[in-house]
Amino acid sequence: KLKNVSLENSVLEAEKGITAIDASGLVLKNVKVLGTKDAALTIYNSEGVNVSGFSFDENGIAPVRVLGSKTANLTFDKNDFKSTSDISIGNGASESAVKLK
């Protein structure tokens, strides 16, 4: 399990974006993801994730995908997204697991 990892002030280029699986206490602050052909960030069965200052290339796909029934307590900065539809929730994840602040 990935625990208590912080990534700050970073620019990443990744065709498939960032994927966090079974993470706890992940912090992404001022992270930019470029060149994605998929969601810029996928979170699966993770808890206590905090994302702020997140930016990404627009590609017609929801930039954030939240998956898994064990996913809980995810916080995103509402200023990073145009609308709540920018965060796709599925595969057993609960909408109550995601908070926009």
Secondary structure, DSSP 4 states (H G I P E B T S, - for coil): -EES-EEEEEEEE-TT-EEEESEES-EEEEEEEES-SS-SEEEES-EEEEEES-EE---SS-SEEEE-TT-EEEEE-GGG-SSGGGEEEETT--GGGEEE-
